[in-house]
Amino acid sequence: MALKLRRRRELSTLQTEESRARCRLTVITVCCVTVILTTLIVGLYFTVKIVNAKFFYCSGSLRFISIEKACDGKADCAGGEDELNCVSKLRTNGTFPVKLVGDRLVLQVFINEGGWRTVCADNWRTKHTRLTCQQLGFTLSPRSARVPVKALSIPSLLNAYATVGTDSINTDIQSFLTASDKCVSGSVVSLSCSDCGEVVAEDRIVGGVDTEIDQWPWQVSLQWNHKHMCGGALLSTIWIVSAAHCFTGRTRELSRWTVVMGQTELENAKGVTVEHIVVHKDYSRLTNDFDIAMLKLTWAVTLKESIWPVCLPPHQLSVKDMLVVTGWGLLKEKGQVPSVLQKASVPLIDKSECSQPSVYDSAITPRMLCAGFLEGTIDSCQGDSGGPLVYLSSRWQLLGIVSWGVGCAREGKPGVYTDVSQLLDWIYTVMERHL
């Protein structure tokens, strides 16, 4: 009997060990399969990422072409699909017929028989406000106010007026107005087309400091294949303004671009896709002149504390205080990329000083402005391109777009920015044409 019990115990022990061995084998097999599958998935992910960065897939002919051949003006895919979704170019012919002037944002309209006219508040209605803002490319929160003629200090706003006449079926405000030498009510129209720039804030920036996106909620990151390439500024729920030089060479294919907004740190941030990218047709890579681009988002974003548009500057804005530049560019020339958004305060430099032979000489065109310190120390840098240079008047206004410079924060070589005030006609034309 004892022998039988011993054998049963031995058999039970043997079965237990065999069961444990099978379990260990199963666990090892599952682990090996998991490791192999994970390796394959990771390998496939990086393979797709590398292929996607270097090649364009022609779905019609089921083949790949070099990304440099996409959007080069020549059809390399069957059906020319590699040329269908590309950056476009636009040159404006003439002056945009509507503008806002001075700190009071006084409305002026160009009337064929009378030239530029200040719009009198006589008979001005909400529908005229809405129509004018729509013509300027804005649909969010249009509103107007009356400004007494006696309060105007800019001579060009006086004595030549336009008043609302009979109704028109046209969609431009000019068709509602007639020229007049008098403004009976004694008040003119001040126009605000969006809730822009209403943020209390302070200063990539070489010599800058860490900041939060809530202070500069118009700052966006333009990403090519989900990698930060340039900065940009939000103008409305669907429009971004940036620099033309960000969209040359292989970066002209639209589907690779996304816009990340509302983020202080960019790691693993998701972006919004882009429907149109328009660069100024006169942009020159040789001179950096007309360095401006507009991006239209695929869908309108929801505005909140960390996502808010900046104001476009009016014509004839007088700048008295420091400007602020923001971005995720290098912390110093050939240096590190910051982990969080940077800001820096810089003064505007007079164009005559910036055009001195010892600075930039004749390289400064009428579409450029300079800001920074001639002794160096603080400046924008690589990765800040396309980002905003803003000024606080009654609201934060976009004065410049980070464009170019010799090195970063070098002595005698300040940052050069696209002068937004000189290209307002082009900006408004782009927004009007792509409503």
Backbone torsions as a table, in degrees:
resi	resn	phi	psi	omega
1	MET	NA	-44.1	178.4
2	ALA	-62.3	-36.5	179.4
3	LEU	-65.4	-40.6	179.1
4	LYS	-64.6	-41.2	179.7
5	LEU	-63.9	-40.3	179.3
6	ARG	-62.2	-43.5	-179.2
7	ARG	-64.3	-38.1	178.6
8	ARG	-64.1	-40.9	178.7
9	ARG	-63.9	-42.9	179.8
10	GLU	-61.8	-40.8	179.9
11	LEU	-66.0	-41.1	178.9
12	SER	-64.1	-42.0	178.7
13	THR	-62.8	-42.9	179.5
14	LEU	-61.8	-42.5	179.9
15	GLN	-66.3	-37.9	178.6
16	THR	-63.7	-44.3	179.1
17	GLU	-64.0	-39.5	178.1
18	GLU	-64.3	-39.2	178.9
19	SER	-64.0	-43.2	178.1
20	ARG	-63.3	-39.4	179.4
21	ALA	-62.9	-42.8	179.0
22	ARG	-63.8	-39.4	178.4
23	CYS	-63.0	-45.3	178.8
24	ARG	-60.2	-42.7	180.0
25	LEU	-63.1	-41.5	178.9
26	THR	-63.3	-44.6	179.5
27	VAL	-62.0	-45.1	179.5
28	ILE	-61.6	-42.8	-180.0
29	THR	-62.7	-46.1	179.5
30	VAL	-61.4	-42.8	179.3
31	CYS	-62.5	-44.4	179.7
32	CYS	-62.1	-44.9	179.4
33	VAL	-63.0	-42.4	178.9
34	THR	-60.8	-45.4	179.0
35	VAL	-61.9	-44.5	-179.5
36	ILE	-62.9	-46.1	179.5
37	LEU	-63.6	-42.9	178.0
38	THR	-60.8	-45.0	178.6
39	THR	-60.0	-43.1	179.4
40	LEU	-64.8	-42.7	-179.6
41	ILE	-65.3	-46.3	178.8
42	VAL	-62.1	-43.8	178.5
43	GLY	-61.6	-42.1	178.8
44	LEU	-64.9	-40.9	179.5
45	TYR	-59.3	-49.8	-178.8
46	PHE	-69.8	-32.1	176.2
47	THR	-63.5	-46.6	178.8
48	VAL	-61.9	-40.7	-179.4
49	LYS	-63.1	-44.0	179.6
50	ILE	-66.4	-44.9	179.4
51	VAL	-62.6	-42.7	-178.9
52	ASN	-63.6	-33.3	-179.0
53	ALA	-75.7	-24.3	-173.4
54	LYS	-110.6	-15.3	-174.5
55	PHE	-133.9	154.4	173.0
56	PHE	-109.9	131.2	-177.4
57	TYR	-92.3	121.6	176.2
58	CYS	-88.0	100.2	-175.4
59	SER	-68.3	-29.1	-179.3
60	GLY	-69.1	-38.8	-178.0
61	SER	-107.6	3.1	177.2
62	LEU	53.8	49.9	177.5
63	ARG	-145.4	163.5	178.9
64	PHE	-104.1	145.3	170.4
65	ILE	-126.7	159.3	178.7
66	SER	-60.3	140.3	-178.8
67	ILE	-59.7	-27.5	178.8
68	GLU	-65.4	-23.6	-179.5
69	LYS	-82.7	-17.7	176.6
70	ALA	-72.4	134.1	178.1
71	CYS	61.8	35.2	176.8
72	ASP	-101.0	8.7	178.8
73	GLY	88.7	-1.1	-179.8
74	LYS	-129.2	130.1	-177.6
75	ALA	-73.5	116.2	178.3
76	ASP	-106.5	-18.6	174.8
77	CYS	-97.1	153.6	174.3
78	ALA	-61.8	129.3	-177.3
79	GLY	84.0	-2.5	176.5
80	GLY	67.4	28.2	-177.1
81	GLU	-65.0	-21.7	178.7
82	ASP	-72.6	-9.3	179.6
83	GLU	-113.3	8.6	-174.2
84	LEU	-89.0	-28.6	-171.5
85	ASN	-121.3	69.0	-169.3
86	CYS	-127.5	163.8	171.8
87	VAL	-61.3	135.7	178.1
88	SER	-109.5	167.4	-178.9
89	LYS	-122.7	147.5	-179.9
90	LEU	-145.2	134.3	172.1
91	ARG	-118.6	136.0	179.7
92	THR	-88.7	139.7	176.3
93	ASN	-106.7	107.1	180.0
94	GLY	90.7	-171.2	-174.0
95	THR	-100.1	138.5	175.2
96	PHE	-66.0	132.8	-167.4
97	PRO	-78.6	3.6	-179.8
98	VAL	-131.2	136.4	176.8
99	LYS	-151.2	157.4	176.3
100	LEU	-111.4	133.9	-170.4
101	VAL	-121.2	136.3	172.0
102	GLY	71.9	177.6	-178.3
103	ASP	-62.4	-25.2	-178.2
104	ARG	-86.7	-1.0	178.8
105	LEU	54.6	49.8	-179.5
106	VAL	-75.0	133.9	-175.7
107	LEU	-81.7	128.3	171.2
108	GLN	-124.7	143.2	-179.5
109	VAL	-130.4	140.6	179.1
110	PHE	-89.2	118.1	177.9
111	ILE	-110.5	129.2	-172.4
112	ASN	-48.5	-47.4	-175.5
113	GLU	-82.9	-6.5	-174.6
114	GLY	-133.3	1.4	-179.0
115	GLY	69.8	-152.6	-178.8
116	TRP	-73.5	130.3	-178.4
117	ARG	-132.7	137.8	174.5
118	THR	-79.4	131.3	-174.6
119	VAL	-80.8	120.1	178.8
120	CYS	-76.0	147.8	-177.5
121	ALA	-76.2	-6.2	178.9
122	ASP	-57.2	125.3	176.1
123	ASN	63.2	13.2	179.0
124	TRP	-74.5	131.9	-175.0
125	ARG	-124.5	169.5	179.4
126	THR	-57.7	-38.4	-178.9
127	LYS	-63.0	-31.5	178.6
128	HIS	-71.5	-38.6	175.9
129	THR	-60.4	-48.7	-178.7
130	ARG	-62.1	-43.6	-179.0
131	LEU	-64.1	-42.8	-179.1
132	THR	-65.5	-44.0	179.0
133	CYS	-64.5	-38.1	177.6
134	GLN	-64.0	-38.5	178.1
135	GLN	-65.2	-30.7	177.0
136	LEU	-80.8	-3.8	176.7
137	GLY	96.8	12.2	-178.0
138	PHE	-118.8	143.6	177.4
139	THR	-128.3	-3.9	-175.1
140	LEU	-96.1	124.6	172.1
141	SER	51.7	51.2	176.3
142	PRO	-70.7	136.6	177.4
143	ARG	-155.0	157.1	-179.6
144	SER	-134.4	162.3	177.9
145	ALA	-142.3	166.3	178.2
146	ARG	-101.3	135.5	176.7
147	VAL	-120.5	123.9	178.7
148	PRO	-60.6	137.7	178.8
149	VAL	-56.7	-35.1	-178.5
150	LYS	-64.2	-20.9	-178.1
151	ALA	-86.5	-5.3	-176.9
152	LEU	-81.7	132.9	-178.2
153	SER	-113.0	-2.4	-179.5
154	ILE	-98.0	115.2	-174.6
155	PRO	-54.8	-34.8	-176.4
156	SER	-67.5	-11.9	-179.6
157	LEU	-88.7	-8.6	-172.5
158	LEU	-102.4	151.6	170.1
159	ASN	75.9	-22.5	176.6
160	ALA	-114.8	108.4	-173.3
161	TYR	-119.5	166.8	171.6
162	ALA	-133.5	137.2	-179.7
163	THR	-123.2	153.4	178.8
164	VAL	-70.2	126.6	178.0
165	GLY	-104.1	-130.5	179.5
166	THR	-77.8	159.2	178.3
167	ASP	-63.8	154.8	179.5
168	SER	-132.8	151.9	176.6
169	ILE	-90.8	-3.9	-179.2
170	ASN	-75.6	166.8	-176.7
171	THR	-106.5	15.4	176.1
172	ASP	-118.8	144.3	-174.2
173	ILE	-66.2	-26.9	-179.1
174	GLN	-57.0	-34.7	-176.2
175	SER	-69.3	-14.6	179.2
176	PHE	-91.7	-11.3	-168.8
177	LEU	-109.8	150.1	173.1
178	THR	-128.7	148.1	-179.3
179	ALA	-70.0	144.7	179.4
180	SER	-151.8	151.3	176.4
181	ASP	-94.2	-3.8	-177.3
182	LYS	-128.9	151.7	173.1
183	CYS	-124.3	96.6	-170.4
184	VAL	-58.4	-41.3	-177.5
185	SER	-71.5	-18.8	-177.9
186	GLY	77.7	10.6	179.0
187	SER	-132.8	148.6	177.8
188	VAL	-116.7	170.3	-174.1
189	VAL	-89.4	128.6	169.6
190	SER	-107.9	132.3	-170.9
191	LEU	-121.0	136.8	172.3
192	SER	-130.5	121.5	-171.6
193	CYS	-101.6	-4.3	177.6
194	SER	-161.6	158.5	174.2
195	ASP	-81.3	75.5	-175.0
196	CYS	-108.0	154.7	169.3
197	GLY	64.5	11.3	-176.7
198	GLU	-88.4	70.5	-177.4
199	VAL	-137.2	137.3	174.2
200	VAL	-88.8	117.5	-177.6
201	ALA	-146.8	177.8	178.5
202	GLU	-122.1	-113.0	-177.3
203	ASP	-113.4	NA	NA
204	ARG	NA	-142.7	113.6
205	ILE	57.3	124.7	177.1
206	VAL	-87.3	124.4	-179.1
207	GLY	81.5	11.4	179.8
208	GLY	-91.7	-174.7	179.7
209	VAL	-133.6	160.7	177.3
210	ASP	-60.8	147.5	177.7
211	THR	-146.6	176.8	-179.9
212	GLU	-113.4	145.9	-178.8
213	ILE	-63.1	-27.4	179.7
214	ASP	-61.6	-24.9	178.7
215	GLN	-81.7	-24.1	-177.9
216	TRP	-134.6	63.1	-168.1
217	PRO	-71.8	-6.0	175.5
218	TRP	-86.5	-13.7	179.8
219	GLN	-67.4	128.2	177.6
220	VAL	-128.8	161.6	175.2
221	SER	-109.8	124.5	175.4
222	LEU	-94.6	119.8	-171.5
223	GLN	-117.8	131.2	176.9
224	TRP	-103.4	118.1	-174.4
225	ASN	54.0	40.9	175.7
226	HIS	66.2	24.1	176.0
227	LYS	-122.8	131.3	-178.2
228	HIS	-59.4	126.6	178.9
229	MET	-117.2	-44.1	-174.9
230	CYS	-147.3	166.7	171.8
231	GLY	-97.1	177.5	177.3
232	GLY	-167.6	172.3	-179.7
233	ALA	-128.9	133.4	178.2
234	LEU	-76.7	125.0	178.9
235	LEU	-102.3	-28.6	179.8
236	SER	-156.7	-170.6	-178.9
237	THR	-69.6	-14.4	-178.5
238	ILE	-128.6	-6.0	-173.8
239	TRP	-117.4	136.4	174.7
240	ILE	-121.4	141.3	172.6
241	VAL	-113.8	140.2	-178.1
242	SER	-150.4	-160.2	-177.6
243	ALA	-103.8	141.5	-179.6
244	ALA	-63.9	-32.1	-174.9
245	HIS	-68.8	-9.2	175.6
246	CYS	-75.8	-13.6	-171.3
247	PHE	-123.3	48.8	177.3
248	THR	-118.4	162.7	178.2
249	GLY	66.0	-132.4	-173.3
250	ARG	-73.4	-10.5	-175.3
251	THR	-92.1	21.8	-177.4
252	ARG	-89.6	-6.6	-177.4
253	GLU	-87.7	120.3	-168.1
254	LEU	-65.2	-37.1	-171.4
255	SER	-64.2	-17.0	-179.7
256	ARG	-83.0	-14.1	-174.7
257	TRP	-91.8	139.1	169.3
258	THR	-135.6	155.8	-180.0
259	VAL	-115.7	119.7	178.3
260	VAL	-101.1	128.0	179.5
261	MET	-136.8	162.6	179.1
262	GLY	74.6	18.7	-176.0
263	GLN	-123.9	130.2	172.5
264	THR	-79.0	-40.3	175.7
265	GLU	-110.7	142.1	-171.9
266	LEU	-96.1	-9.4	-174.7
267	GLU	-61.8	126.3	177.6
268	ASN	60.8	22.2	179.2
269	ALA	-80.5	140.9	179.0
270	LYS	-94.0	145.4	-175.9
271	GLY	-118.0	170.5	176.1
272	VAL	-97.3	138.4	179.9
273	THR	-75.2	167.2	-172.6
274	VAL	-117.0	134.5	179.8
275	GLU	-92.5	-41.8	179.4
276	HIS	-137.7	145.0	165.6
277	ILE	-129.3	123.1	-178.6
278	VAL	-120.4	124.0	176.0
279	VAL	-108.5	154.2	179.1
280	HIS	-66.0	130.0	-175.3
281	LYS	-64.3	-23.7	-178.8
282	ASP	-91.8	5.9	178.3
283	TYR	-59.7	134.0	179.9
284	SER	-121.2	122.4	176.8
285	ARG	-68.8	-23.0	-178.3
286	LEU	-75.6	-44.1	-176.2
287	THR	-104.9	-11.3	-175.5
288	ASN	66.3	14.1	179.9
289	ASP	-74.7	151.8	-179.0
290	PHE	55.4	42.2	-175.8
291	ASP	-83.0	78.7	-177.8
292	ILE	-147.6	144.9	178.3
293	ALA	-144.9	152.9	176.7
294	MET	-122.4	137.4	177.7
295	LEU	-119.2	128.5	174.7
296	LYS	-102.7	124.7	-178.8
297	LEU	-72.4	154.3	179.9
298	THR	-64.9	-33.9	175.3
299	TRP	-142.9	157.5	-179.6
300	ALA	-69.9	138.1	178.7
301	VAL	-87.3	155.5	175.9
302	THR	-87.0	123.2	-178.0
303	LEU	-76.0	142.8	177.2
304	LYS	-156.4	-172.8	-173.9
305	GLU	-58.2	-34.3	-177.0
306	SER	-97.6	-2.0	177.8
307	ILE	-134.3	104.3	-175.5
308	TRP	-151.0	140.1	-176.7
309	PRO	-75.0	154.0	172.2
310	VAL	-95.5	155.6	-179.9
311	CYS	-83.7	143.3	167.7
312	LEU	-74.4	146.9	-179.0
313	PRO	-75.1	151.5	173.0
314	PRO	-78.2	169.6	170.2
315	HIS	-69.9	145.6	176.9
316	GLN	60.0	48.4	174.3
317	LEU	-83.9	135.2	178.4
318	SER	-101.3	120.3	-175.7
319	VAL	-99.8	125.8	-177.4
320	LYS	-120.5	-25.6	-172.6
321	ASP	-112.9	-176.3	-179.9
322	MET	-66.3	153.7	175.1
323	LEU	-105.0	164.5	178.6
324	VAL	-126.5	131.6	175.3
325	VAL	-115.9	139.9	-178.4
326	THR	-132.5	157.9	176.9
327	GLY	165.1	179.0	179.7
328	TRP	-113.0	26.3	-178.5
329	GLY	-74.8	179.7	-176.6
330	LEU	-57.9	144.9	-180.0
331	LEU	-76.6	-20.1	171.3
332	LYS	-159.6	164.9	-178.6
333	GLU	-56.2	125.1	-176.7
334	LYS	60.3	27.4	-176.9
335	GLY	-101.9	-153.7	-174.8
336	GLN	-90.0	156.9	173.0
337	VAL	-87.4	134.0	-179.0
338	PRO	-74.3	155.0	178.2
339	SER	-84.9	-21.0	-179.6
340	VAL	-131.0	164.3	179.3
341	LEU	-59.1	140.2	179.9
342	GLN	-114.7	155.5	176.1
343	LYS	-139.0	154.9	175.9
344	ALA	-154.0	143.1	175.5
345	SER	-93.9	131.7	-178.9
346	VAL	-138.1	145.7	177.5
347	PRO	-86.6	152.0	172.1
348	LEU	-72.0	138.0	178.4
349	ILE	-107.4	129.3	-180.0
350	ASP	-56.5	138.6	-176.4
351	LYS	-60.3	-33.8	179.5
352	SER	-64.3	-35.6	178.1
353	GLU	-73.3	-40.1	-179.0
354	CYS	-70.6	-22.3	-179.1
355	SER	-91.8	7.5	176.6
356	GLN	-64.2	147.1	179.2
357	PRO	-53.6	-31.2	-178.3
358	SER	-79.0	-11.9	179.9
359	VAL	-106.9	-95.9	-178.4
360	TYR	-118.4	-2.0	174.7
361	ASP	54.1	-130.8	-174.4
362	SER	-83.0	3.6	-178.3
363	ALA	-72.4	-17.2	-179.7
364	ILE	-84.9	117.6	-179.9
365	THR	-99.9	172.2	178.2
366	PRO	-62.7	-15.8	178.9
367	ARG	-92.4	13.9	-177.5
368	MET	-126.3	152.7	169.6
369	LEU	-137.8	157.2	-178.5
370	CYS	-114.2	143.0	177.3
371	ALA	-148.1	144.7	-179.5
372	GLY	136.9	-159.1	-178.2
373	PHE	-121.3	127.1	-179.0
374	LEU	-63.9	-22.0	177.1
375	GLU	-83.8	-0.3	-179.6
376	GLY	90.3	-144.4	176.4
377	THR	78.2	-46.5	-178.0
378	ILE	-130.7	132.6	-176.1
379	ASP	-168.8	165.1	168.8
380	SER	-84.3	166.2	-174.4
381	CYS	-151.8	-175.5	179.5
382	GLN	-55.2	133.5	-177.5
383	GLY	99.5	-18.5	175.3
384	ASP	-87.4	-13.9	-175.8
385	SER	-45.4	136.1	179.0
386	GLY	83.6	-9.0	-177.2
387	GLY	-77.6	169.8	-173.1
388	PRO	-87.3	141.5	166.5
389	LEU	-113.9	113.4	-170.0
390	VAL	-118.0	160.1	-178.3
391	TYR	-136.5	136.3	179.6
392	LEU	-94.9	109.3	170.3
393	SER	-103.9	-118.9	170.1
394	SER	-74.2	-26.1	175.1
395	ARG	-139.7	169.2	176.2
396	TRP	-75.2	125.8	-176.8
397	GLN	-121.7	145.0	-177.6
398	LEU	-85.9	106.5	179.5
399	LEU	-90.1	-37.3	-173.6
400	GLY	-143.0	163.7	175.7
401	ILE	-122.8	127.5	-179.1
402	VAL	-56.0	121.6	-172.9
403	SER	-120.0	-67.0	-176.0
404	TRP	-156.8	-179.7	177.9
405	GLY	170.2	165.4	176.5
406	VAL	-91.7	109.1	-177.8
407	GLY	65.5	-158.1	179.3
408	CYS	-133.6	122.3	177.8
409	ALA	58.9	31.7	176.0
410	ARG	-79.7	149.2	178.9
411	GLU	-63.2	130.5	178.0
412	GLY	77.8	5.0	-178.7
413	LYS	-132.3	77.0	-178.5
414	PRO	-72.3	172.9	178.1
415	GLY	-71.6	143.6	176.9
416	VAL	-112.7	133.5	-174.4
417	TYR	-124.6	148.9	171.0
418	THR	-68.0	128.9	-179.3
419	ASP	-81.9	102.6	-174.4
420	VAL	-62.2	-35.8	-177.6
421	SER	-62.0	-25.9	179.6
422	GLN	-83.1	-8.1	-175.9
423	LEU	-125.6	21.8	178.9
424	LEU	-62.1	-39.9	178.7
425	ASP	-56.9	-42.8	-178.9
426	TRP	-67.6	-43.6	-179.7
427	ILE	-60.6	-48.5	-178.6
428	TYR	-65.1	-35.7	178.6
429	THR	-65.3	-43.1	179.3
430	VAL	-61.3	-46.4	-178.0
431	MET	-66.1	-37.3	179.1
432	GLU	-67.0	-40.9	-176.3
433	ARG	-74.1	-22.0	-177.1
434	HIS	-115.7	34.1	178.4
435	LEU	-60.0	NA	NA
